[in-house]
Amino acid sequence: MLAYFDCFSGISGDMTLGSLIDLGVPVSYLKEQLSRMPLSGFSISATSVHRSGIHARLVSVDVRDNKTHRNFAEIRSMIASSPLTEEVKATSLRVFERLAKAEGRIHNCSPEEVHFHEVGGVDAIVDIVGMALCLDYLDITDVIASGIPLGKGFVECRHGILPIPAPATLAILRGVPVYGTDIPHELVTPTGAAIITSLAQSFCPMPRMAIQRIGYGAGGREFENQPNLLRVILGTASEDRNEISEDRIFILECCIDDMNPEVFGFLMDRLLEEGALDVYWIPVYMKKNRPGTMLQVLCKDEYRETLIHRILSETTSLGIRFYEMHRRLLWRHRLNVKTSYGTVAVKGVKDPEGKMRIVPEYEECKRIAVANKVPLRVVYETIVREAGEIE
């Protein structure tokens, strides 16, 4: 099942949960499943509200648990030891890990040591684990999202007065298409940013799909000029998603013959962090027969200026060439498969004849190889073999 997250007024944890409940997840089911976790002192409700005349669900989590500050290690242990399904646990932990890494960078500490204040309480755990339970209940396997709007102004939190978007929100949204608005409120919370960046395979206009249901989750405030809602559209992908698709990308390039080679590795990491699809180093011979390196960067249009600025800032190049190219793509989506190493994230890629093959994710395989002290090649082969053929 495909879900399109239409984030025209932003996204938060409770808005996400409200929209998925509006799609048909019973609140009683969430209460029953959440009660299986080592978590107490809370109740959850979803009331019917209207925003600009549109019916929506507003989720409230009433917390009576005094332990509202947990670090990532505690939260991970709580979720991992719960009797929830492996898919639900993997999705929940992926969101919290993204939050922990962002907060760790901001506060200059390791992710394990990060104490989640606003997002470490029971309400955030309910939002994130509840979201994962809803995805499982609705059998949502693919998520695509719109561009993300950002508000302006300031917000008060435990650390004091922070600018909007909050630093953690911006850190999590790195590489995601965003745009500014004149709305003087926080449209995207750190939890909302972590959810959508963990789930969405791409950020683009609504794809071709057969719509089945539409869910609306309400934010707590009412805005003057637009409804404060998250809209999630549920349906099935059109058949042509199984065929070869086409899009357009930009290629940025320059040639360098006078730079310390130690800079190249650092630059590649920064370019990939800031939205590059791929980065190449190509040996070339330049004027006066000097050996040099051609830098090529593949990117979407929305990241072009950021990446050009990065190249001109980090290298000795005096200029950048760029040009638009067409690209043909095989259809792919993200899967969680059960293996002897546990639940592992992979890509399912469909060839022109419609046959699916499994492509393990390198970072997942690296983590497993290090943890189990086995060759990386063995991890790849085991995951592909145990995942089997997917129809």
N, C-alpha and C positions, 0 to 999 in steps of 0.2 A: 504494500500500500504506500502511496506517495502522499506526503503532506507538504503543502506550500505555506510557509509562515509569512504572512503579509504584515510587516511591522511598520505600518504607516504612522503609528503613534508610539513607537518604541517597543520595548519588551522587558518584562521583569519575571521573577519566579512565579508570583501569584497570578499574573496575567496568563502565563503559559499554562499553568495548572487549570485556570478557569476556562480557557479555550478548549482544552482537551476534555474537561468534564462536560462542556457544552456539546462536544461531539458525540457524547454517549457513554462516558465512563461513569458508572455509579459511584457516588460518594461512599456508599456502604462498602463497596469493594476496596476503595482506598483505605478506609478505616480498618478493615479486616487485615489487609496486607501490611499496613504500617504498624499494626499492633504486634506483628511478629518480630519486629526489631527491638533491640534492647534500649528502648526509648519510651519515656512516659511523661506525664504531666502536660498533655496537650489535647486539644480537640480541633477538628476541622469541619468547616461548613462552607456551603456554596449557595449564595442567595441570588435570586433573579433581580437584575437591575436593568435600567435603560440608559443608554448614552446616545444623545441625539436621536432618540426614538428607536434605537436598535436594541433588541433584547440581548442580554449578555449574562455571563455568570461571574459573580464577584466572590473570590475565595478569601476566607478569613481563617487564620490559625490562632487559636486562643492558647497561650502558653502559660503553664503553671510550674514549669521546671525552672528551678533557680540556677542550674548550670547552663548559662547561655554562652559561655566562652570556651570553645574547644579548639584544639589545634588539629592540623591535618592528620597527624598520626592517630589521634583518638577517633576522628571521624572515619578514617579508612578502616581501622580495626572494627568499629561498630558495624559498618556496612558489610565488610568482608565476612564477619562472623555471623551475620544474619542468615536466616533460612530462605531468603529471597532467591529467585532464579539467577543463574550466572549472567544472563543478558542484562537483567535489571541492575545487578551489582556493578557490572562493567560500565554501563552507561552512567550510573551515578558517580562512580569513582573517577571517570574521565572528566566530568564537569568539575568536581571538587579539586582534582589535580590541576586543572587549568587555573582555577581560582588561586590555589596555593602558590603556583609558580609566579603568577602576576603579583600577588601580595608580597612574596618573598623578594622579588626584584625591587619593589618599591621600598620595603622596610629593611633591605640589606640583610636578609637572613635566609636560611635554607627553607624549602617548602615544608619539610617535616616540622619545623619549629613555628610556623606561622600560626598565630592565634586569630581565628576568625571571630570578629566581634559581631558586627551587623550580620555577617553571613555565616556565623558559626553556631547560632542559636537553633533551637528546635524548629522554628518556622522555616528557616532555609533548608534544613535537612528534609523536612516534610515536602517543601516545594520541589527539591531536586529529586529525591527518591520517588515522590509521588508522580513527577513528570515521567520518570523512567518506567514506572508501573503503568502509566497511561499509554505510553508508546507500545508496551508489550500487549496490553489489553486490546488496543486498536489495530495491532499487527502493522504498525508503521515501520517500514524498512528503509525508506528513502525520504530525506528532508532537503528541501530547497527553500531559500529565503530571499526576500527582497533586500534592497539596500537598507541601511540602518540610519534612522534620523536621530540627531542629537540635540538636546536642549541647551540652555545657557543659564548663567547665573551662578548661585552657590547653594550648597547643601550642608546641613549640620550633621555631623556624625561623632562617634566616640573620639576620633582624633582631632576634632575641631571643625572649623569651617573649611570646606573643600570646594574647589571650582567644579562646575558641571561642564563636561562629563568628569566624573571622579577619576583620579589617576588609575585606579585598578581597572575601571571600565575601558579607558583608552588603551591600556596595556594589553588587555584581552582582545580588543578589536583591531589590533595591529594587522594590517594586510586585508582587512574587510572593507568593502565599499560603504562609506558613511557620508552623510551630508548634514550640514547645520540647519537649524531652524531658529525662529524667533520666540519659541515657546520657553518661558522663564521657569522651567521645571526640569527635574531629572527624568528623561524619557527612558533611558537604558540604565538599569542597575548592574552592578558587577555580576550578580547571579544571572540576570537575563542575558548579559553578554556571554558569560561562560556557557550557558545552555545553548544558545544559538550557534556559537562558534564550534561547539563540540558536536552538534547534530548535523549542521548543514553541509552538504557536499559542494554547494555552490551558492552564490548570491547573484541573482539575476531576475529579470521580469518573469512573470508566471509562465511556466512551460506548457506545452500542449498536454492536456490531461482531460480525462472524463471525470467531472466533478460529481461526487456522491453526497458529501455532507460539508457543512460550514459551521465552524464553532467560533464564538466570540468570548474573549476573556477581558474583563473590565479592570482598569486601573482605579486606584482609590480616589483620584481627583477627577473633576469635570473641567474640560478645557472650553474656552469661550468659542473658538473658531473651528474645532474639529472634535470628533468623538475620541475619547481616550480608551481605545480598544486595541487588542491584538486579535487579528483574524487568521485562523488556521483553516485552510481548504484541503479537504481530504478527497482523494480519488485514485484513479489508476492512470498510469502513464500511457500516452498514445502509442500505438504500435510502432510508429516510426522512431521511437526512442531505442528500439532494438537495432536500428540500422546505423549506418555511418553518418554522423552529424558533421556540421561545418560551423566554424566560428572564425573570428579574426583576432590576431594578436599583433603585437609590435615586437620588432627585433631592434635592440640597441647595440651598437658596437663601436669600438675604438681600438687602435693599435698602440701598444706601449713598449718602449725599448729602454727606458731609463729609470725603472722603479725597483726598489728593494723587493725581491720575490717573496719575502715573508708577508708582505701586505696582501698578496693574492688570496690566501686562505681566509684571512679575516674579512676581506671584502666579500667573498662568496657567501659567508655566513650572514653578513648584514643584508646583502641583496635578497637572499632567500627569505629572511625574516620580514622584509619590507614588501613582499608581494611578487618577487620574481618567480616565474614558473620553472625556469632552469637557467643555469649559468655555465658557459663554456670557456675554456682556455685553449686557444688554437695557436700552435707554433707558426710563425710567419717570418719572412725576411723582408726588411724594410729598406728605406733609402740608404745608400752607401753600403748595401749588403749587410746591414746590422741585423742580428737575430732579435726577434721581438715576440710579443704575445698579443694575439687578437682576443679581446674580451667581447663575447656575445651574450646578451641577456634576452630571454623571452619573457614577455609580460603582457597583461591586459592593459587597455588604454588608461584605466583609472589609476594605475600605479606608475605610469610612464614618467611623469614629472618628478615624483619622489625618487625613483631609481636613477634618473639622470643626475639629480642633485647629489645623490650618494656617490655615484661614480666620479663626478667632477670634484667632490670634496675629498675622496679617499685616494685618488690616483694622481699621477703626474700628467694625465691626458689634458690637452687644451680644448677638446671638443668631442661631441658625440654625434654619430650618424644614427638615424632611426628611420624605419620604414615599416609599413603595414604588410602583413602576410595573411593569406588564407590557410586554414588548418582543417584537416579531416580527422574525426575522432571516433573511435569505437565507444559504444555505450558501456558505462561502468557504474557500479554503485558499491557502497561500503557494506560489509557483512561482518557479523560476529559468528565465528564457527567454533565448535567444541572440539578440542584436541587433547592429547595426553598431557599437554602443557597447560591446560585450562582453556578458557574462552579467549580467542585470539582475533584481533581485528585484521581483516583482509579486504582486498578489492575483488569483486566479481566482475570480470570483463567478458563481454559478449562479442564473438567474432562475426564477420559478415554473413555467415551461414546460420547464425543464431545459437551457436554452441557456447556455453559458459565455461570459463576457466578461472581458476583461483590464482591470484597474485598476492603473495604475502607482503606485508608492510615491513620495510627494512628495520625501522626503529623497534617494532615489536619483536622481530627475529633477533636483533642484537641484544635486547633486554633478556630474552629467554636464553640465548646462548651463554651470556655472561652468568646468569643466575644458576643455570644447570651445568655449566662447565662442559659444554659440548660444542663441536664445530658449527659455525653458522650455516654451512652447507647442509648439515644434517637437520637442523631446525627447519630450513626451507623445505627440504624433501619430505619431512615428517608431516608438516602442516598441509602441504598439497595432497599427500597420500591420504591422510585421515579426513580431510575435508570432503574428499570424494567429488564426484561429478554433480553439478547443480543444474537442474533443468530450468 
